[in-house]
Amino acid sequence: MKNIPLQVNIEGQNSKIETDWLAIMAILKKRGLAQSELTNIYQELSAGMLVTTRGLSLAEYKPSVSLDGIIRETKSSEYDYAGMMRA
């Protein structure tokens, strides 16, 4: 099982946190889940499903990708355009 980012909500609360599969797997093991149950939960999360177990609601977290600093708007002045026309 690969480590995947997760969004976790404790049932009955409005706040959500971001964590990862390895951290949640350790918690679920302490709460008595067998390896086969953990595998099923992992597969459901990987398929994009919302999983509720042992008082936790789990979903795969897909952070938005910010392209600031990678892609920038190019700007040219009227003089650049005039120079291209002379060539």
KEMIMAR-710847 format. One line per field, with one value per atom (N, C-alpha, C, CB): residue number from 1; residue in one letter; x, y, z. Coordinates in steps of 0.1 Angstrom, whole numbers. Each point is the difference from the previous one (the first is absolute). Glycine has a CB too. Example, Ala and Ser with C-alpha at 12.3 -4.5 7.8 and 13.67 -1.06 7.14 Angstrom:
KEMIMAR-710847
lofi: 1,1,1,1,2,2,2,2
zamar: a,a,a,a,s,s,s,s
east: 132,-9,9,-19,15,9,-8,12
north: -57,12,12,-12,23,11,11,-6
up: 78,0,0,12,-19,0,8,-22
//
This chain:
KEMIMAR-710847
lofi: 1,1,1,1,2,2,2,2,3,3,3,3,4,4,4,4,5,5,5,5,6,6,6,6,7,7,7,7,8,8,8,8,9,9,9,9,10,10,10,10,11,11,11,11,12,12,12,12,13,13,13,13,14,14,14,14,15,15,15,15,16,16,16,16,17,17,17,17,18,18,18,18,19,19,19,19,20,20,20,20,21,21,21,21,22,22,22,22,23,23,23,23,24,24,24,24,25,25,25,25,26,26,26,26,27,27,27,27,28,28,28,28,29,29,29,29,30,30,30,30,31,31,31,31,32,32,32,32,33,33,33,33,34,34,34,34,35,35,35,35,36,36,36,36,37,37,37,37,38,38,38,38,39,39,39,39,40,40,40,40,41,41,41,41,42,42,42,42,43,43,43,43,44,44,44,44,45,45,45,45,46,46,46,46,47,47,47,47,48,48,48,48,49,49,49,49,50,50,50,50,51,51,51,51,52,52,52,52,53,53,53,53,54,54,54,54,55,55,55,55,56,56,56,56,57,57,57,57,58,58,58,58,59,59,59,59,60,60,60,60,61,61,61,61,62,62,62,62,63,63,63,63,64,64,64,64,65,65,65,65,66,66,66,66,67,67,67,67,68,68,68,68,69,69,69,69,70,70,70,70,71,71,71,71,72,72,72,72,73,73,73,73,74,74,74,74,75,75,75,75,76,76,76,76,77,77,77,77,78,78,78,78,79,79,79,79,80,80,80,80,81,81,81,81,82,82,82,82,83,83,83,83,84,84,84,84,85,85,85,85,86,86,86,86,87,87,87,87
zamar: m,m,m,m,k,k,k,k,n,n,n,n,i,i,i,i,p,p,p,p,l,l,l,l,q,q,q,q,v,v,v,v,n,n,n,n,i,i,i,i,e,e,e,e,g,g,g,g,q,q,q,q,n,n,n,n,s,s,s,s,k,k,k,k,i,i,i,i,e,e,e,e,t,t,t,t,d,d,d,d,w,w,w,w,l,l,l,l,a,a,a,a,i,i,i,i,m,m,m,m,a,a,a,a,i,i,i,i,l,l,l,l,k,k,k,k,k,k,k,k,r,r,r,r,g,g,g,g,l,l,l,l,a,a,a,a,q,q,q,q,s,s,s,s,e,e,e,e,l,l,l,l,t,t,t,t,n,n,n,n,i,i,i,i,y,y,y,y,q,q,q,q,e,e,e,e,l,l,l,l,s,s,s,s,a,a,a,a,g,g,g,g,m,m,m,m,l,l,l,l,v,v,v,v,t,t,t,t,t,t,t,t,r,r,r,r,g,g,g,g,l,l,l,l,s,s,s,s,l,l,l,l,a,a,a,a,e,e,e,e,y,y,y,y,k,k,k,k,p,p,p,p,s,s,s,s,v,v,v,v,s,s,s,s,l,l,l,l,d,d,d,d,g,g,g,g,i,i,i,i,i,i,i,i,r,r,r,r,e,e,e,e,t,t,t,t,k,k,k,k,s,s,s,s,s,s,s,s,e,e,e,e,y,y,y,y,d,d,d,d,y,y,y,y,a,a,a,a,g,g,g,g,m,m,m,m,m,m,m,m,r,r,r,r,a,a,a,a
east: 8,-8,9,-19,16,7,-6,6,2,-5,-8,19,-31,-9,-4,-8,6,-5,-15,18,-22,-14,-5,4,-17,-7,-9,0,1,-7,-9,20,-32,-9,-4,-9,10,-5,-15,22,-29,-15,-5,-1,-9,-6,7,-7,17,7,1,14,-14,1,14,-21,31,13,6,4,5,6,15,-20,28,14,6,1,11,7,11,-5,6,10,3,-8,14,3,-4,19,-19,-4,8,-8,21,8,-4,19,-22,-3,-14,13,-23,-13,0,-10,18,1,5,4,5,5,-11,23,-31,-11,-10,4,-8,-10,5,-8,21,5,-2,17,-14,-2,-14,20,-29,-15,-5,-2,11,-4,-4,-8,12,-3,10,-10,6,9,6,-14,25,7,-10,22,-30,-10,-9,1,-6,-9,8,-13,25,8,2,12,-9,1,-12,16,-28,-13,-2,-9,12,-1,9,-6,19,9,-5,19,-24,-5,-12,8,-17,-11,4,-14,24,5,7,3,5,7,-10,19,-31,-10,-8,-2,5,-7,-12,8,-10,-12,3,-7,-4,0,-2,-9,18,-1,-2,15,-24,-3,3,-17,26,3,6,4,-8,5,-1,16,-26,-2,7,-3,8,8,-7,22,-23,-3,12,-24,28,12,-3,12,-4,-1,14,-24,27,13,0,3,8,2,8,-1,-5,7,2,-10,22,3,0,13,-18,0,14,-23,26,14,1,3,5,2,12,-9,7,10,7,-12,10,7,15,-20,27,14,5,1,-10,4,-4,-3,-9,-5,-3,-10,16,-2,-6,19,-26,-5,11,-23,24,10,-5,11,-3,-5,10,-11,5,9,-5,5,4,-3,-3,14,-19,-2,13,-21,32,13,5,5,-8,3,-7,4,-17,-8,5,-20,24,5,13,-11,20,12,-2,11,-21,-3,-4,-6,-1,-6,11,-21,32,11,8,1,-1,9,-4,5
north: -12,12,12,-12,21,13,10,-4,13,11,10,-3,6,9,11,-18,31,10,-2,16,-13,-2,12,-24,26,10,-8,18,-15,-7,9,-16,10,7,-9,14,-9,-8,1,3,-14,1,9,-23,31,9,14,-20,22,12,6,-7,20,7,2,11,-12,3,-12,16,-14,-10,2,-3,-8,2,-8,3,1,-7,-9,18,-30,-9,-10,2,-13,-10,-14,14,-23,-14,-7,-1,3,-7,3,-1,14,5,-6,21,-20,-5,-16,20,-26,-15,-4,-2,9,-3,2,7,3,3,-11,25,-29,-10,-14,13,-16,-12,0,-2,13,1,-2,15,-11,-1,-14,25,-34,-14,-5,2,6,-5,-10,22,-33,-10,5,-18,11,4,0,-9,-1,-1,12,-25,29,12,13,-11,12,11,1,-1,-11,-1,4,-18,14,4,15,-22,28,15,7,-3,-2,6,0,-7,-4,-2,9,-23,25,9,14,-16,20,14,3,-1,-9,1,2,-13,7,1,13,-25,33,13,0,5,-16,-1,7,-22,26,5,-12,23,-25,-12,5,-13,7,3,-13,18,-17,-11,5,-14,7,3,14,-19,26,14,10,-8,4,8,0,-3,14,1,3,7,-15,1,2,-14,23,2,3,8,-12,3,16,-23,29,14,3,3,5,4,15,-19,23,15,6,-4,17,7,3,9,-10,3,15,-24,31,14,2,6,1,2,13,-15,22,13,-2,8,0,-2,-9,5,-14,-10,6,-19,23,6,15,-22,30,15,6,0,10,7,8,2,-4,7,14,-22,32,13,6,3,3,7,14,-22,30,14,3,7,4,4,1,12,-10,1,-14,21,-31,-14,-4,-6,9,-3,7,-3,16,7,-6,21,-25,-7,-13,11,-18,-13,3,-11,22,3,4,7,-2,5,-12,21,-32,-11,-6,-4
up: 0,0,0,12,-21,-1,10,-24,28,9,-9,17,-13,-7,10,-17,12,9,2,-9,22,3,7,3,-4,8,9,-19,32,11,8,1,2,8,11,-19,32,11,0,14,-14,-1,12,-11,7,10,1,12,-20,1,-15,20,-20,-13,-6,7,1,-5,-7,18,-28,-7,0,-15,15,0,-12,25,-29,-10,6,-17,14,5,-11,24,-21,-10,4,-7,-3,3,11,-24,24,10,14,-17,19,14,4,-4,-6,3,2,-13,5,0,14,-24,30,13,11,-7,5,10,-2,-1,-11,-2,5,-20,19,6,15,-19,25,15,4,1,-10,2,-3,-4,0,-2,-14,22,-32,-14,-4,-5,-2,-5,-13,10,-15,-12,-12,10,-11,-11,0,1,11,0,-4,19,-15,-4,-15,22,-28,-14,-8,4,1,-6,1,6,6,1,-9,24,-25,-9,-15,16,-20,-14,-2,-1,10,-1,-1,12,-4,0,-14,25,-29,-13,-12,9,-7,-10,0,1,9,1,9,-22,30,8,14,-12,18,14,9,-7,17,8,15,-16,22,14,8,-5,15,9,13,-20,31,13,4,-3,-1,4,-9,23,-34,-9,-14,14,-20,-14,-8,5,-15,-7,-15,17,-23,-14,-5,1,-14,-6,-2,-11,15,-1,-13,26,-34,-13,1,-14,19,1,-14,21,-21,-13,-3,4,-17,-4,-4,-8,15,-3,-10,23,-33,-10,1,-15,26,3,0,13,-21,-1,-10,24,-29,-10,-14,16,-17,-12,3,-8,-1,2,-12,17,-16,-11,-7,11,-24,-8,-4,-8,9,-4,-11,23,-32,-10,-2,-12,9,-2,-15,20,-23,-14,-8,7,0,-7,-4,13,-5,-3,-13,24,-25,-12,-12,15,-14,-11,-5,8,1,-4,-7,20,-17,-7,-14,22,-24,-13,-10,11,-6,-9,-5,13,-6,-4,-13,24
//
